[in-house]
Amino acid sequence: MLVLQPHLYKQGKKPLYVFAVIFFILVIGTIRSYGSWYFYNYYFTEKPEEKFSPDMIVSSVMGMTIVYFMGFPIRMTMAYFKLRKQTASLLLEKSQAELNLLKSKVQPHFLFNTLNNIYYEAYLEAPRTALLIEKLAEMMRYFMEESPREKVMLETEVRFIENYIGLERIRVRHDIQLDFNMEYDGQLMIPPMLLITFVENIFKHGIDKCANENKISISLTTNSEHLLFEAVNHIPDYQSAVKAGLGLKNLTHRLDILYGHKAQLVCGSKDGTYTASLKIPLI
């Protein structure tokens, strides 16, 4: 009976559960009554009783039925304590999650406040360094507050890209010739971290940090239906071939989940130039 309850009753198959209970009571009651009659007559008494009769089956089935219904309070008590234990465990997990959430909020705010203090001190001595600290603080705030959301404003995403470019410039010995052509509606909403992969790839694979000249061209345009993003860079001489990295593979998989066949991602190299373009619907 205890086996039937989780497999049938708790799964909503109540008519089948009732039928199964009745069937098992009849079958087990019959076997029990006949077994008792047989062993008693052939092993425990010198004068066997009358032949086996249906009344014995009825008596055994009635007894098992009574035992079954008397077991209900026990099963209900066991289910109650099990549910109570699960509830206590869930409450403990919820409290722990809330505590961790509070900790996660306190730590970034402490870090932001510290960066603000460093920014103030750096601004007095080295304004350029202070500007870089400000860009880093804005990027960290984006990671903490914006990136977990399903969608962010396009102007917020562009600001994040600009801050990233500003920080990456300091790693390059010579200046970078960067053309960032933008014609977009900043209030449009897009999934976060969708465009940064192209810019990351440029600074990871498309920049020669020792060269006197590095040219990058980025364009972002929107219309009533689509967003168009394109990144173009020269392939460094020491880099013989350009392969799709993990970032682009993850982006392709993400685009497939978000937009399916409606997104268009095209990447390729030609005449020493690498071009990556993306077209997504604005839905």
C-alpha positions as CSV (number, residue, x, y, z in Angstrom):
1,M,0.0,0.0,0.0
2,L,2.8,2.4,0.8
3,V,4.3,1.7,-2.6
4,L,1.0,2.5,-4.4
5,Q,0.5,5.9,-2.7
6,P,3.5,7.8,-4.1
7,H,3.3,6.1,-7.5
8,L,-0.5,6.5,-8.1
9,Y,-2.3,8.6,-5.5
10,K,0.2,11.5,-5.4
11,Q,0.4,11.5,-9.2
12,G,-3.3,12.2,-9.5
13,K,-4.3,8.7,-10.6
14,K,-6.9,8.3,-7.8
15,P,-9.3,5.9,-9.6
16,L,-6.5,3.6,-10.5
17,Y,-5.2,3.9,-6.9
18,V,-8.6,2.9,-5.4
19,F,-8.8,-0.1,-7.9
20,A,-5.3,-1.2,-7.0
21,V,-5.9,-1.0,-3.3
22,I,-9.1,-3.1,-3.6
23,F,-7.4,-5.6,-5.8
24,F,-4.4,-6.0,-3.4
25,I,-6.7,-6.3,-0.4
26,L,-8.7,-9.1,-2.1
27,V,-5.6,-10.9,-3.4
28,I,-3.6,-10.7,-0.1
29,G,-6.7,-11.4,2.0
30,T,-7.4,-14.6,0.0
31,I,-3.8,-15.8,0.2
32,R,-3.7,-14.9,3.9
33,S,-6.9,-16.7,4.8
34,Y,-6.1,-19.8,2.8
35,G,-2.5,-19.9,4.2
36,S,-3.7,-19.6,7.8
37,W,-6.3,-22.3,7.3
38,Y,-3.8,-24.7,5.6
39,F,-0.9,-24.3,8.0
40,Y,-3.2,-24.5,11.0
41,N,-4.9,-27.7,9.9
42,Y,-1.9,-29.6,8.6
43,Y,0.8,-28.5,11.2
44,F,-0.8,-27.3,14.4
45,T,-3.9,-29.4,15.1
46,E,-4.7,-33.1,15.2
47,K,-8.3,-32.5,14.2
48,P,-8.5,-30.5,11.0
49,E,-11.4,-28.0,10.7
50,E,-14.0,-28.0,8.0
51,K,-13.1,-27.3,4.4
52,F,-11.9,-23.9,3.4
53,S,-14.9,-21.6,2.9
54,P,-15.5,-18.1,1.4
55,D,-16.4,-16.8,4.8
56,M,-12.8,-17.1,5.8
57,I,-11.8,-14.9,2.8
58,V,-14.5,-12.3,3.8
59,S,-13.2,-12.3,7.4
60,S,-9.6,-11.8,6.3
61,V,-10.5,-9.1,3.8
62,M,-12.5,-7.2,6.4
63,G,-9.7,-7.4,8.8
64,M,-7.2,-6.1,6.3
65,T,-9.6,-3.3,5.3
66,I,-9.9,-2.2,8.9
67,V,-6.1,-2.2,9.3
68,Y,-5.8,-0.2,6.1
69,F,-8.1,2.5,7.3
70,M,-6.6,2.5,10.8
71,G,-3.2,3.1,9.1
72,F,-4.5,6.4,7.6
73,P,-3.7,8.5,10.7
74,I,-0.2,7.0,10.8
75,R,0.4,7.8,7.1
76,M,-1.0,11.3,7.5
77,T,1.3,11.9,10.5
78,M,4.3,10.7,8.6
79,A,3.4,13.0,5.6
80,Y,2.9,15.9,8.0
81,F,6.3,15.6,9.6
82,K,7.9,15.0,6.2
83,L,6.3,18.2,4.9
84,R,7.3,20.1,8.0
85,K,10.9,19.0,7.5
86,Q,10.8,20.1,3.9
87,T,9.3,23.4,4.8
88,A,12.0,24.1,7.4
89,S,14.7,23.2,4.9
90,L,13.2,25.6,2.3
91,L,12.9,28.4,4.9
92,L,16.6,27.8,5.8
93,E,17.6,27.9,2.2
94,K,15.6,31.1,1.6
95,S,17.1,32.8,4.6
96,Q,20.6,31.8,3.4
97,A,19.8,33.0,-0.1
98,E,18.6,36.4,1.3
99,L,21.7,36.7,3.5
100,N,23.9,35.9,0.5
101,L,22.0,38.5,-1.6
102,L,22.5,41.1,1.1
103,K,26.2,40.3,1.2
104,S,26.4,40.5,-2.6
105,K,24.9,44.0,-2.4
106,V,27.1,45.2,0.4
107,Q,30.4,44.1,-1.2
108,P,29.9,45.9,-4.6
109,H,28.8,49.1,-2.8
110,F,31.9,49.0,-0.6
111,L,34.0,48.5,-3.7
112,F,32.2,51.3,-5.6
113,N,32.7,53.7,-2.6
114,T,36.4,52.7,-2.5
115,L,36.8,53.4,-6.2
116,N,35.1,56.8,-5.7
117,N,37.6,57.6,-3.0
118,I,40.5,56.5,-5.2
119,Y,39.1,58.5,-8.1
120,Y,39.0,61.7,-5.9
121,E,42.6,61.2,-4.8
122,A,43.8,60.3,-8.3
123,Y,42.0,63.3,-9.8
124,L,44.1,65.7,-7.8
125,E,47.4,64.1,-8.9
126,A,46.7,62.4,-12.2
127,P,43.4,63.3,-13.9
128,R,43.9,60.8,-16.7
129,T,44.2,57.9,-14.2
130,A,41.1,59.2,-12.5
131,L,39.2,59.0,-15.8
132,L,40.3,55.4,-16.2
133,I,39.1,54.6,-12.7
134,E,35.8,56.2,-13.5
135,K,35.4,54.0,-16.6
136,L,36.2,50.9,-14.6
137,A,33.7,51.8,-11.9
138,E,31.0,52.3,-14.6
139,M,31.8,48.9,-16.2
140,M,31.6,47.2,-12.8
141,R,28.3,48.8,-12.1
142,Y,27.0,47.6,-15.5
143,F,28.1,44.0,-14.6
144,M,26.4,44.1,-11.3
145,E,23.2,46.0,-12.1
146,E,22.5,45.8,-15.8
147,S,23.9,42.5,-17.2
148,P,21.6,40.2,-15.1
149,R,18.5,41.8,-16.7
150,E,16.9,40.4,-19.8
151,K,17.2,43.6,-21.7
152,V,19.0,47.0,-21.3
153,M,18.8,50.3,-23.1
154,L,21.0,50.5,-26.2
155,E,22.6,53.7,-24.9
156,T,23.7,51.8,-21.8
157,E,25.2,49.1,-23.9
158,V,27.0,51.6,-26.1
159,R,28.4,53.4,-23.0
160,F,29.7,50.1,-21.7
161,I,31.5,49.5,-25.0
162,E,33.0,53.0,-25.0
163,N,34.3,52.4,-21.5
164,Y,35.8,49.1,-22.5
165,I,37.5,50.6,-25.5
166,G,38.9,53.4,-23.2
167,L,40.5,50.9,-20.8
168,E,41.9,48.7,-23.6
169,R,43.6,51.7,-25.2
170,I,46.1,51.9,-22.4
171,R,47.4,48.4,-23.2
172,V,48.5,49.5,-26.7
173,R,51.8,51.3,-27.0
174,H,50.7,53.6,-29.9
175,D,47.5,55.3,-30.5
176,I,44.6,53.6,-32.2
177,Q,42.7,55.1,-35.1
178,L,39.1,54.2,-34.2
179,D,36.1,55.2,-36.1
180,F,32.9,54.6,-34.2
181,N,29.9,55.6,-36.4
182,M,26.7,55.6,-34.5
183,E,23.1,56.3,-35.7
184,Y,20.7,54.7,-33.3
185,D,17.8,55.2,-30.9
186,G,19.3,54.9,-27.4
187,Q,16.0,54.0,-25.8
188,L,15.7,50.8,-27.7
189,M,16.0,47.6,-25.6
190,I,18.4,44.8,-26.4
191,P,19.8,41.8,-24.5
192,P,22.9,42.8,-22.5
193,M,26.5,41.9,-23.5
194,L,25.4,41.2,-27.0
195,L,27.8,43.5,-28.9
196,I,30.8,43.5,-26.7
197,T,32.1,40.2,-28.1
198,F,33.0,41.9,-31.4
199,V,35.0,44.6,-29.7
200,E,36.7,42.1,-27.4
201,N,37.8,40.1,-30.4
202,I,39.3,43.2,-32.0
203,F,41.5,43.9,-29.1
204,K,42.4,40.3,-28.5
205,H,43.1,39.2,-32.1
206,G,43.0,42.3,-34.3
207,I,45.5,44.7,-32.6
208,D,49.2,44.7,-33.1
209,K,50.4,46.3,-29.8
210,C,53.8,47.1,-31.2
211,A,52.6,48.6,-34.5
212,N,52.6,52.3,-35.1
213,E,49.2,52.2,-36.6
214,N,46.1,50.2,-35.8
215,K,42.8,51.0,-37.6
216,I,39.4,50.0,-36.3
217,S,36.0,50.8,-37.7
218,I,32.8,50.1,-35.8
219,S,29.3,51.1,-36.9
220,L,26.0,50.9,-35.1
221,T,22.7,51.7,-36.8
222,T,19.1,51.0,-36.1
223,N,15.9,51.4,-38.0
224,S,12.3,50.6,-37.2
225,E,12.9,46.8,-37.5
226,H,16.5,45.9,-37.1
227,L,19.8,46.7,-35.4
228,L,22.9,46.5,-37.5
229,F,26.4,46.3,-35.9
230,E,29.7,45.9,-37.8
231,A,33.3,45.7,-36.6
232,V,36.2,45.9,-39.1
233,N,39.9,45.6,-38.3
234,H,43.2,44.9,-40.1
235,I,44.7,41.5,-39.4
236,P,48.1,41.7,-37.8
237,D,51.0,40.4,-40.0
238,Y,52.0,37.8,-37.4
239,Q,48.5,36.3,-37.4
240,S,48.3,33.9,-40.4
241,A,44.7,32.8,-39.9
242,V,41.6,34.0,-38.1
243,K,39.6,31.3,-36.3
244,A,36.3,31.7,-34.5
245,G,37.0,31.8,-30.8
246,L,34.9,30.7,-27.8
247,G,33.4,34.1,-27.6
248,L,31.9,34.0,-31.1
249,K,30.8,30.4,-30.6
250,N,28.9,31.4,-27.4
251,L,27.5,34.4,-29.1
252,T,26.2,32.3,-32.0
253,H,24.6,29.9,-29.6
254,R,23.0,32.8,-27.7
255,L,21.7,34.4,-30.8
256,D,20.1,31.1,-31.8
257,I,18.3,30.9,-28.5
258,L,17.2,34.5,-28.5
259,Y,16.3,35.0,-32.2
260,G,16.5,31.7,-34.0
261,H,16.8,32.1,-37.8
262,K,15.9,35.8,-37.5
263,A,19.5,36.9,-36.5
264,Q,22.2,37.1,-39.1
265,L,25.9,36.8,-38.0
266,V,28.5,37.0,-40.7
267,C,32.3,36.9,-40.0
268,G,35.2,36.6,-42.4
269,S,38.5,37.9,-43.6
270,K,39.5,39.3,-47.0
271,D,42.6,41.2,-48.2
272,G,44.0,41.4,-44.8
273,T,40.8,42.8,-43.2
274,Y,38.5,40.9,-40.8
275,T,34.8,41.9,-40.7
276,A,32.2,40.8,-38.3
277,S,28.6,42.0,-38.8
278,L,25.4,41.3,-36.9
279,K,21.8,42.0,-37.8
280,I,19.1,41.3,-35.2
281,P,15.4,42.2,-35.2
282,L,14.1,44.7,-32.7
283,I,11.4,42.9,-31.0
